[in-house]
């Protein structure tokens, strides 16, 4: 049996569907202060999970991938790992 084509509307193994409105948004890391921009999503075939693709301003050619719950997760009781950045 073949799998259906993967699209940005395909839920991952935890039910997450990429929020395409996030592409092009800027974020700042609370811990290190670096600014990042979300450039898209990638599918991790090993875990059947969506990953947010982002890069850090000033670091050309290096792209990072994080799960949505890591990117938007809490670093303490009140703060998320990243906050919107007005760049």
ChimeraX attribute file (.defattr): number of C-alpha atoms within 10 A of each C-alpha:
attribute: neighborCount
match mode: 1-to-1
recipient: residues
	/A:1	3
	/A:2	4
	/A:3	5
	/A:4	7
	/A:5	6
	/A:6	10
	/A:7	10
	/A:8	14
	/A:9	11
	/A:10	14
	/A:11	15
	/A:12	19
	/A:13	11
	/A:14	9
	/A:15	10
	/A:16	16
	/A:17	16
	/A:18	21
	/A:19	13
	/A:20	13
	/A:21	9
	/A:22	14
	/A:23	16
	/A:24	13
	/A:25	15
	/A:26	21
	/A:27	22
	/A:28	19
	/A:29	17
	/A:30	14
	/A:31	9
	/A:32	8
	/A:33	11
	/A:34	14
	/A:35	20
	/A:36	25
	/A:37	20
	/A:38	21
	/A:39	18
	/A:40	17
	/A:41	21
	/A:42	16
	/A:43	16
	/A:44	13
	/A:45	9
	/A:46	6
	/A:47	9
	/A:48	12
	/A:49	18
	/A:50	25
	/A:51	22
	/A:52	22
	/A:53	19
	/A:54	22
	/A:55	18
	/A:56	19
	/A:57	13
	/A:58	10
	/A:59	9
	/A:60	8
	/A:61	7
	/A:62	10
	/A:63	13
	/A:64	13
	/A:65	18
	/A:66	15
	/A:67	17
	/A:68	17
	/A:69	12
	/A:70	15
	/A:71	17
	/A:72	14
	/A:73	13
	/A:74	13
	/A:75	13
	/A:76	8
	/A:77	6
	/A:78	7
	/A:79	12
	/A:80	15
	/A:81	19
	/A:82	22
	/A:83	16
	/A:84	13
	/A:85	14
	/A:86	9
	/A:87	11
